[in-house]
Amino acid sequence: MSLKYLCKNNIAIRGYISLAGFGEPFVNEGRDDLNNVIALLRLTDEELAKVPKLIGKAYSIYSDDDHIVPFDILKKYPTIIGAEDRFIPGIGHMGKKSGLEELPEVIDIVKEI
């Protein structure tokens, strides 16, 4: 569930886990499909101000070798949304392309929430 959706619909939740989340626009050369989605998900300043009121506890999981989102943007995201930073080296964009079938850290966070 995207923060954009939560903000637009004023939905409060107990916890939010971001995987490779980003708060700034960026461009993937030759990937208009991704660039269009990135533009749609970008939060306005007004929406960013709503985030702490709508989310009980936020976590942001990211890696240093993501093939889609640049590392400097991933690293800033926890601060932008007020999330707990969960950096995990070497897990890419956290999908099958990165060779990742499961992420135990997410299960641990769900248990915490």
Secondary structure, 3 states (H helix, E strand, C coil): CCHHHHHHHCCCEEEEEEECCCCCCCCCCCCHHHHHHHHHHCCCHHHHHHHHHHEEEEEEEECCCCCCCCHHHHHHHHHHHCCEEEECCCCCCCCHHHCCCCCHHHHHHHHHC
